[in-house]
Amino acid sequence: MAPRPTPALSVAIVLAVALVAPAAPASADPARTAPAGSWVRPVEGRVLRGFEPPSSAYGAGHRGVDLAAPDGTAVRAAADGTVVFAGTIADTLHVSVAHEGGLRTSYSFLATVAVRQGTRVAAGQVVGTSGGGGHGPGAAHFGEHGGGAVHFGLRVGETYVDPMVLFSPVDLAEVVALAPTVAPYGYSVAAERRSLLAGLVGGALAAFDAVTRFVGEAVAPFSPGLGYLFTHLRQAWPGLPIVSWVRLGLAGVRGLAAWYADARTCGRGAPPADGTGGSGNGVVLVGGLDSESGPGGRTFDLPLELLGYEPADASWFSYAPDGGPYRAADTYAPTLTSAARLAQQLRARQRAEPGRPVDLIAHSHGGVVVLAFLKLLYDPDDPTLPPIGNVVTIASPLEGAPLASYLVERLDPARAGHLAVVLAEAVAGGRFPDPHAPAIADLAEESDLMRRLRDAPLPDDVRLTTIGSLWDVVVPADLATTDGATHTVVDTGSPLDAHGGVTAHARTLRVVRAALEGRAPPCRAVAEIFAGEVVPPVIAGIETLAVPYPAPAPVP
């Protein structure tokens, strides 16, 4: 007897027949038909909106089905497979699972995710919970059945097909020779983001078309030319990836909101950093990846004398286990290990000057070390630690860095193109970093550490100011902050040194002085505010979707 095909192979067979073979007569022999229960429905709810094939790659349509599910419903894997994506796309949570036969199922608009990329899951295993909202016209019906739904998708290679075929009887006897031979795994994180994002575009396009038609019809009586332009806006730009444009438009809206908030709360007349003023506290300065101890222990360029500190006020954090001078290789230790060393050195400050508050100023990865200390190790009631004064991070990837996510794909210089190597070297100041280094893994956007930092609150008594650099490609400025912080984006005027040179720039020092003195951030020009809302998301988006991630090795 021939071995029984797996569920994934069976559905690949029937999909191949649907695409390339004429319809076969239904078989009356139950023994020749695969059971419909070979695949597991992600949730039990009825179909609220069915599959609507798009007319083109970016055409309107509905690339999957919406299944009714009350918020908090467990969402289950449809079959055994490997998680190839688990994370956020366009501010919503998604999981994608690769199965045998080149099939991928996706579970979208989740409230929580219960699996990690690269792990194996069994049929029926919980991958997340519903409640992340809906999309498109079908969202209007999500209020039924407890107010929620799950978007369930199926792809054969890169082609979206109707996922409900998974739950239909499959006639194996007549179609076994047409089984696809696509490998079950080999999808990079970036490619999966692009593919899932394409699945979201159709619903956005339908809404976009409706809005532009409405605007065009309203404007046409007054300006026929402008009305025609709006009515045919998408036809004027064929293949427009509307999600990116909508996000860009939202960035403009955020820019207006930021300008309004800045105008109300910014520090008018905030003085420059000229050596006067300051906090009167001591200060510990924390460098980033690939920094090392220089003369006097300095690890990055920050003119302390301009911020009101005396030489005796400052000490430079050391990544070395003994707290002495350190080398670049020491910075690649696990971030929590470095945070524990920071705690030890702060205790030494407390012993030397009991009760004197200490400011913390950090650059790049050093800011993550500081945040890990504050959120995961710091106890304000611990008498062995000094009181924490002001905390300032500069160009620090407090939400993770897309380039670090790139590196943890086990990038090898021999496998990467020249552009990939250049971008990777940017993370480590001119040399190709070890993709296996613990600190690099910690900086990946979906690392265990980043998840813990997102979940942990900032201590109530900590005043955190975060500064992003407008043209920074190492740490996009919108990822250089965290909840509870006062954030400012500064324009250094030079994209070539936007990451390393930001610490000594006059605009940065002015923001730091304001933070040390408890002032609101200095007021910014309107153009600088809008640029800060538009440029960093574009940089982060390009790095996330366009950088050529290498495919992971096949899972045995």
C-alpha positions in Angstrom: 0.0 0.0 0.0 1.3 3.5 -0.9 2.1 5.8 2.1 -0.7 8.2 3.0 0.1 11.8 1.8 0.4 14.4 4.6 -2.3 17.0 4.9 0.0 19.7 3.4 0.8 17.5 0.4 -2.8 16.7 -0.1 -3.9 20.3 -0.3 -0.9 21.2 -2.5 -2.1 18.5 -4.9 -5.7 19.7 -5.1 -4.5 23.3 -5.5 -2.3 22.3 -8.4 -5.2 20.6 -10.0 -7.4 23.6 -9.5 -4.8 25.8 -11.3 -3.7 23.5 -14.2 -6.1 20.6 -14.7 -9.7 20.4 -16.0 -12.3 19.6 -13.4 -12.6 15.9 -12.6 -15.9 14.1 -11.9 -16.7 13.6 -8.2 -15.8 10.2 -6.9 -18.4 8.1 -5.2 -15.9 5.9 -3.5 -15.3 7.2 0.0 -12.0 5.2 0.2 -10.5 7.5 -2.5 -11.3 10.7 -0.7 -9.0 12.3 2.0 -10.9 13.2 5.2 -11.9 16.9 5.4 -10.6 16.9 9.0 -7.0 16.5 8.0 -6.5 20.3 8.6 -7.6 22.2 11.7 -9.6 25.3 11.5 -7.8 28.1 13.4 -11.1 29.1 15.1 -14.6 27.6 15.0 -16.4 30.8 14.0 -18.2 31.2 10.7 -16.8 33.0 7.6 -17.6 36.7 7.8 -15.9 37.6 4.6 -14.7 35.1 2.0 -11.7 34.9 -0.3 -11.8 37.4 -3.2 -8.9 36.9 -5.7 -7.1 40.1 -6.6 -6.8 41.2 -10.2 -3.1 41.9 -9.8 -0.3 41.9 -7.3 -1.5 45.2 -5.8 -5.1 45.0 -7.0 -8.1 45.2 -4.7 -9.3 41.9 -3.3 -9.4 39.9 -0.1 -6.5 37.5 0.2 -7.9 35.2 2.7 -11.0 34.7 4.9 -12.2 36.5 8.0 -13.4 34.0 10.6 -15.6 35.2 13.5 -13.8 34.9 16.9 -14.6 36.7 20.1 -11.6 38.7 21.4 -9.3 36.5 23.4 -10.1 33.3 21.4 -7.2 30.9 21.0 -6.0 30.8 17.4 -4.5 27.4 16.4 -2.1 26.3 13.7 -3.9 24.6 10.8 -1.3 21.9 10.5 2.2 20.9 11.5 4.9 23.3 10.3 7.6 25.9 11.1 6.9 29.5 12.2 8.5 31.7 9.6 7.2 35.0 10.9 5.8 36.1 14.3 5.6 39.8 14.9 4.3 43.2 13.9 3.5 44.5 10.4 1.9 47.9 9.9 1.2 48.1 13.7 -0.7 44.7 13.8 0.3 41.3 14.9 0.7 38.4 12.5 2.0 34.7 12.5 3.0 32.8 9.4 3.6 29.0 9.3 5.4 27.1 6.5 4.1 23.6 5.8 5.2 20.8 3.5 4.6 21.2 -0.2 5.5 24.9 -0.3 2.4 26.0 1.6 2.1 28.8 4.1 -0.8 29.7 6.4 -1.1 33.1 8.0 -3.0 34.3 11.0 -3.5 38.0 11.1 -4.8 40.8 13.3 -4.0 39.0 16.5 -4.1 40.5 20.0 -1.1 38.3 21.2 1.4 36.0 19.7 2.4 32.8 21.5 5.1 31.4 19.2 8.5 32.5 17.9 10.0 32.6 14.5 12.0 29.4 13.7 10.1 27.1 16.0 8.1 24.0 15.1 4.3 23.9 15.8 1.9 21.0 15.7 -1.6 21.0 14.2 -3.9 22.6 16.7 -1.2 24.3 18.7 -2.1 27.8 19.9 -0.2 30.5 17.9 -1.9 33.5 19.5 -5.2 35.0 20.5 -7.8 37.1 18.5 -8.6 40.7 19.2 -6.2 42.7 17.1 -8.9 44.4 15.0 -10.0 43.9 11.4 -9.4 45.4 8.0 -11.4 46.3 4.9 -15.2 46.0 4.4 -15.4 42.8 6.4 -14.4 44.6 9.5 -18.0 46.0 9.7 -19.2 42.6 10.6 -16.6 42.0 13.3 -19.0 43.1 16.0 -20.9 39.9 15.7 -19.9 36.8 17.7 -18.3 38.7 20.5 -16.8 41.5 18.6 -13.8 40.0 16.8 -12.4 38.0 13.9 -9.2 36.4 12.6 -7.9 36.8 9.1 -6.7 33.4 7.8 -4.7 33.2 4.7 -3.1 30.5 2.5 -0.3 30.8 0.0 1.2 28.4 -2.5 4.6 29.9 -3.1 3.8 33.6 -3.3 0.3 33.1 -4.6 -2.7 33.7 -2.3 -5.5 31.1 -2.7 -8.8 30.3 -0.9 -7.8 28.8 2.5 -11.2 27.1 2.9 -10.0 24.5 0.4 -8.0 23.1 3.3 -11.2 21.9 4.9 -12.7 20.2 1.8 -12.5 16.5 0.8 -9.5 15.9 -1.5 -9.6 13.2 -4.2 -6.0 11.8 -3.9 -6.2 9.0 -6.5 -6.6 11.2 -9.5 -4.2 14.1 -8.6 -1.2 12.6 -6.8 1.1 13.1 -9.8 0.7 16.8 -9.7 2.1 17.5 -6.2 4.4 20.6 -6.1 7.9 20.0 -5.0 8.6 23.3 -3.2 10.8 23.1 -0.1 8.9 23.4 3.1 11.1 26.2 4.6 13.4 28.9 3.4 11.6 32.1 3.8 13.5 35.1 5.2 11.9 37.4 7.8 12.1 40.3 5.3 10.5 38.3 2.5 7.7 37.2 4.8 7.1 40.7 5.9 6.8 41.8 2.2 4.5 38.9 1.4 2.2 39.4 4.3 2.2 43.2 3.7 1.1 42.5 0.1 -1.9 40.6 1.6 -2.9 43.7 3.5 -2.7 46.0 0.5 -5.9 44.8 -1.2 -8.2 45.9 1.5 -6.4 49.2 1.8 -6.7 49.8 -1.9 -10.4 49.2 -1.9 -10.8 51.8 0.8 -8.4 54.2 -0.9 -10.3 53.9 -4.2 -13.6 54.6 -2.4 -12.2 57.7 -0.7 -10.5 59.1 -3.9 -13.7 58.6 -5.9 -15.7 60.4 -3.3 -13.3 63.3 -3.2 -13.1 63.4 -7.0 -16.8 63.6 -7.4 -17.1 66.3 -4.7 -14.3 68.4 -6.3 -15.3 67.9 -10.0 -18.1 70.6 -10.1 -15.6 73.2 -8.9 -12.4 71.9 -10.7 -13.0 69.2 -13.3 -9.2 68.7 -13.7 -8.6 68.2 -10.0 -11.6 66.0 -9.7 -10.4 63.8 -12.5 -7.0 63.5 -10.9 -8.5 62.3 -7.6 -10.9 59.9 -9.3 -8.1 58.3 -11.3 -5.3 58.8 -8.7 -4.3 55.2 -8.4 -4.4 54.7 -12.2 -2.0 57.6 -12.5 0.5 55.6 -10.4 0.1 52.0 -11.4 1.0 49.4 -8.8 1.0 52.0 -6.0 1.9 50.3 -2.7 -0.8 52.1 -0.9 0.1 51.0 2.6 3.4 52.9 2.4 1.6 56.0 1.1 -1.0 55.9 3.8 1.6 55.5 6.4 3.5 58.5 4.9 0.2 60.5 5.0 -0.3 59.5 8.7 3.3 60.6 9.3 2.2 64.0 8.0 -0.8 64.0 10.4 1.5 63.1 13.2 3.8 65.9 12.1 0.9 68.4 12.6 0.1 66.9 16.0 3.8 67.0 17.0 4.0 70.7 15.9 1.0 71.6 17.9 2.3 69.7 21.0 5.8 71.2 20.6 4.4 74.7 20.3 2.5 74.3 23.6 5.1 72.5 25.6 8.6 73.2 24.2 11.2 75.3 26.1 11.3 78.7 24.5 14.6 80.3 24.9 16.3 77.2 26.2 20.0 78.1 26.6 22.7 76.5 24.6 25.3 74.2 26.2 27.9 76.8 27.0 29.5 75.5 30.2 27.0 77.2 32.5 24.1 75.6 34.4 23.8 71.8 34.6 22.3 69.5 37.2 25.0 69.6 39.9 24.9 65.7 40.0 27.6 63.2 39.2 27.4 61.4 35.9 28.1 58.0 34.5 28.5 57.8 30.7 27.8 54.6 28.8 29.3 53.9 25.3 27.9 51.6 22.7 28.9 48.6 20.6 32.5 48.6 19.4 33.4 51.5 21.8 36.5 51.1 23.9 38.3 53.0 26.7 40.3 56.0 25.6 42.4 58.6 27.4 40.9 59.3 30.8 38.5 56.4 30.2 36.4 58.3 27.7 34.4 56.0 25.4 32.5 58.5 23.1 32.7 62.1 22.1 30.6 64.2 24.6 32.0 67.6 25.7 31.1 67.3 29.4 32.5 70.7 30.2 29.8 72.3 28.0 27.1 70.6 30.1 28.3 72.0 33.4 30.1 68.9 34.7 33.6 69.1 36.4 36.1 66.4 35.5 35.7 64.9 39.0 31.9 64.6 38.5 32.2 62.1 35.6 33.0 58.4 35.4 32.9 56.3 32.2 31.2 52.9 32.3 33.4 49.9 31.6 32.1 46.7 29.8 35.1 44.8 31.3 34.3 42.3 34.0 36.8 44.0 36.4 35.6 47.5 35.6 38.9 48.6 34.2 39.8 49.6 30.6 37.8 47.6 28.1 38.2 46.6 24.5 35.6 46.6 21.7 35.1 42.9 22.0 33.8 43.4 25.6 30.8 45.4 24.3 29.4 42.3 22.7 28.6 40.6 26.0 24.9 39.9 26.8 23.1 43.2 27.5 21.9 42.0 30.9 25.4 41.1 31.9 26.5 44.6 30.9 23.5 46.1 32.9 24.6 44.1 36.0 28.2 45.5 35.6 26.6 49.0 35.4 24.9 48.3 38.7 28.2 47.2 40.3 29.9 50.4 39.1 27.0 52.5 40.4 27.4 50.9 43.8 31.0 51.9 43.7 29.9 55.5 43.1 27.5 55.2 46.1 30.3 54.0 48.3 32.6 56.8 47.2 29.9 59.6 47.5 27.0 58.3 49.6 23.7 59.8 48.7 24.9 62.0 45.7 22.5 61.6 42.7 24.0 60.3 39.6 22.9 61.2 36.0 23.2 58.6 33.3 24.0 59.6 29.7 24.4 56.9 27.1 25.0 56.5 23.4 23.8 53.8 21.0 23.7 50.4 22.6 24.7 51.9 25.9 21.2 53.3 26.1 19.8 49.8 26.0 22.2 48.8 28.7 20.9 51.7 30.8 17.3 50.8 30.1 17.8 47.2 31.0 19.3 48.3 34.3 16.5 50.7 35.0 13.6 48.4 34.1 15.0 45.0 35.1 17.6 45.5 37.9 17.1 48.9 39.5 15.4 49.2 42.9 14.9 52.8 44.1 14.8 51.5 47.7 18.1 49.7 47.4 20.5 51.8 49.7 23.6 50.4 48.0 22.6 52.2 44.8 22.9 56.0 44.4 19.7 58.1 43.7 19.3 58.2 39.9 19.0 61.8 38.7 18.5 62.5 35.0 18.7 59.8 32.3 19.5 60.7 28.7 20.0 58.3 25.8 21.3 59.4 22.4 20.7 57.4 19.2 19.9 54.3 21.3 17.8 51.5 19.8 15.4 51.2 22.7 12.9 49.5 20.4 15.5 47.4 18.7 17.2 48.0 15.3 16.3 46.5 11.9 19.9 46.1 11.1 20.4 44.0 14.2 17.4 41.8 13.1 19.3 41.5 9.8 22.4 40.3 11.5 20.7 37.7 13.7 19.6 36.0 10.5 23.1 34.5 10.9 24.6 36.7 8.2 27.9 35.6 6.8 30.1 38.0 4.9 30.7 35.3 2.3 27.0 34.9 1.7 26.1 38.6 1.7 26.3 41.1 -1.2 28.6 44.2 -0.9 25.7 46.5 0.1 24.6 44.1 2.8 28.2 44.0 4.2 28.4 47.8 4.2 25.1 48.1 6.1 26.0 45.4 8.6 29.4 47.1 9.3 27.6 50.4 10.0 26.2 48.7 13.2 29.7 48.1 14.5 31.6 51.2 13.5 33.5 49.9 10.5 34.1 46.2 10.9 31.8 43.3 10.1 30.3 42.2 13.5 29.9 38.7 14.7 26.3 37.8 13.9 26.4 35.3 16.8 27.3 38.0 19.4 24.8 38.1 22.3 24.5 41.9 22.2 23.6 41.8 18.5 20.9 39.2 19.2 19.6 41.4 22.1 19.1 44.3 19.7 16.9 42.4 17.3 13.5 43.9 17.3 11.7 40.7 18.5 14.5 39.4 20.8 13.6 38.2 24.3 15.3 41.2 25.8 13.3 43.7 23.7 10.1 41.9 24.6 10.9 42.1 28.3 11.8 45.8 28.0 8.6 46.6 26.2 6.6 44.8 28.9 8.4 46.3 31.9 7.4 49.8 33.1 9.9 52.6 33.6 10.4 53.3 37.3 8.1 56.1 38.5 11.0 58.3 39.8 13.1 58.1 36.6 13.1 61.1 34.2 14.1 59.7 30.8 14.9 61.9 27.8 15.6 60.2 24.5 17.3 61.8 21.5 17.1 60.4 17.9 19.3 61.6 15.0 17.2 62.5 11.9 19.3 60.8 9.2 20.6 57.9 11.4 20.5 54.6 9.4 22.0 52.6 12.2 19.3 53.5 14.7 16.2 55.1 13.0 15.1 58.0 15.2 11.6 56.6 15.7 13.1 53.5 17.3 15.3 55.5 19.6 12.7 56.0 22.3 10.4 54.0 24.6 7.2 54.5 26.6 7.4 57.1 29.3 10.3 59.0 27.7 10.4 62.6 26.5 11.6 62.2 22.9 13.3 64.7 20.5 14.7 64.3 17.0 17.7 66.5 16.1 19.0 67.2 12.7 22.8 67.1 12.6 22.8 68.2 9.0 25.1 65.3 7.9 23.7 61.9 7.0 27.3 60.5 6.8 27.9 60.9 10.6 24.4 61.0 11.9 25.0 58.2 14.4 28.5 58.7 15.7 28.6 62.5 15.4 25.3 63.3 17.1 26.7 63.2 20.6 28.8 66.3 20.1 26.4 68.3 17.9 25.3 71.7 19.4 21.6 70.8 18.9 22.0 67.6 20.8 23.9 69.3 23.7 21.2 71.9 24.0 18.6 69.2 24.4 20.8 67.4 27.0 21.3 70.6 29.0 17.6 71.2 29.1 17.0 67.6 30.3 19.7 68.0 33.0 18.0 71.2 34.3 14.5 69.8 34.2 13.4 72.0 31.3 11.2 71.1 28.4 13.1 70.2 25.2 14.0 73.3 23.2 11.5 74.4 20.5 12.2 73.2 17.0 11.5 74.7 13.6 8.4 73.5 11.8 10.4 71.8 9.0 12.5 69.9 11.6 9.4 68.7 13.4 7.8 67.4 10.1 11.1 65.8 9.0 11.3 64.0 12.3 7.9 62.5 11.7 8.5 61.4 8.1 12.2 60.6 7.6 12.9 58.0 10.4 9.9 55.8 9.6 10.9 55.8 5.9 14.5 54.7 6.9 13.2 52.0 9.2 10.7 50.8 6.5 13.4 50.6 3.9 15.7 48.6 6.2 12.9 46.3 7.3 11.5 45.5 3.8 14.3 46.2 1.3 17.5 44.9 3.0 18.2 41.5 1.4 17.8 39.2 4.4 19.5 35.8 3.7 17.2 32.8 4.0 17.6 30.7 7.2 19.0 27.2 6.8 16.3 24.4 6.3 14.9 23.0 9.6 15.6 19.3 9.8 
